[in-house]
Amino acid sequence: MAPVALQNITMITLTVLAWFLGMAPTLAMLAACGWMAGPARSPRQAWRCFSTLSTLGLACSLGGLMLPGGEVWWLFQRSAQQAWMAPLVQGLGTVIGVFSARYLQGEPGQRRYALALAGLLAAVQCLLLADHWLVLIGSWALVGVILRRLLCFYPERPFAQLAAHKKQIADRLADVCLIACAGLVWWSTGTLRLSGLDAYLLSHSPDAALVWATLLLAVAVVLRTALFPVHGWLIQVMEAPTPVSAMLHAGVVNLSGFVLIRLSTLLSSVPAAQTLLVFMGLLTAVLAGLVMLTRITIKVRLAWSTVAQMGFMVVECGLGLYSLAALHLIGHSLYKAHAFLSASSVVQSTRVQLLQGQQSIWRPSLVLAAPLALGLVACVQWWSAVWFAPVHWPWWWSGVLSLAWAPLLWLPRAVHEPLRSSLHGLLTGSVLVAVLTWIASLAHGLGFGTLDQPVQSLGPWVLLGMALLYILLLALQLGWSGMHVFRRWSYAGFYVDEYFTRLALRFWPTAWGSNAATRSK
């Protein structure tokens, strides 16, 4: 056989294999939905079908990592971002499905739950593969529609209905922004393909239409990511089953970060949109971080933590640090899934700490943590530059990371063996800061198929915001005079959600309250 013919056969085989491995998770979840929708399916059969097909989809997505990205077919594309996001989402979905089968044992509506979970995973995988604005918008909208069914799994709970209603309002506003964004992109570039938009921006500067399109994209991301002031629904979905919260916080709300990384070429070309994302994300991270510290309910603290983390991720994208945002997305997904699924053990460990009196913090460590973290970040950055590829990240980013990771070095004031406990906490915190800095250095140097373009003018503002957050955290921990009033406002979430809820119900009323009251009678 001629070498040219052999080469053509090899290319066709790889293309077909890439198409199959890329689409396999979506097709597997759609097949699961079709089978479970049939008559007379018991909950055990539904969960067995979900686990089998979800595991098959996970294996195919892992196999897709071995193939190069860039193959485009119809309205989909295998990009570098999709290659590492697909196994992450499918793996989390598989684990959460197995956990849900035990968590909901004996509950009515398990088949409906499993069907919605499979449909949610299919919609998310379709969004990850999207190379067309219409596929992106449709998949994202479908994610919200299916998620509403999971959030309202217990329809008799009023707060679940309220959270789903507020999320629906935010989703529909985001859909309008995205449709207008796609229309402006088509008007300016003549294409609706995301890869075509990237190619267009390589040789053209953005005109007024693309500038407005990027601003609309930023607004849609703010709405979808539950940033201030539309964050309230993410706190109130605690009424849903715990596995739903795990899937929402670990794999759904992070989609905005993926979209920003996927459209990084467009975002980096419009400084106004980057500025909007940085300041909205910074405001959210600071306020949500303060609220999280004042809450005592485990799941509510985790929810406020997600709001703060999403704000910080949006800041990273706005600053042009897309590799760090990708690393943050992966780490947050894995951590938050584990935190929600192990919430019961967290309650037990917290109870033990309260009984032992170990909840207080050694005050000198509050002051020394930030300088020590900065020294560790500088040492690890120098070590990475000497032994690995040089890392040229901005000077202000070292300060931001130091302030973000300084709480890891806060030492507890132990009742028993204080010296041993303090040394153990100091060693553990130092190792964590060093490891995180090294991973961040590698991510910043190697990247995830992205090109980092740091925005130097916005960096000092982020450093100033993180310094303000750290000072306020110190004030709350040290109990400075006058902080009891601030703590009360912080505990209430600064009443932002209350005003947004009144506004939402005034302009978009719903009968969820009367229906819930009728069912309760």
Disulfide bonds with the S-S distance in Angstrom:
none
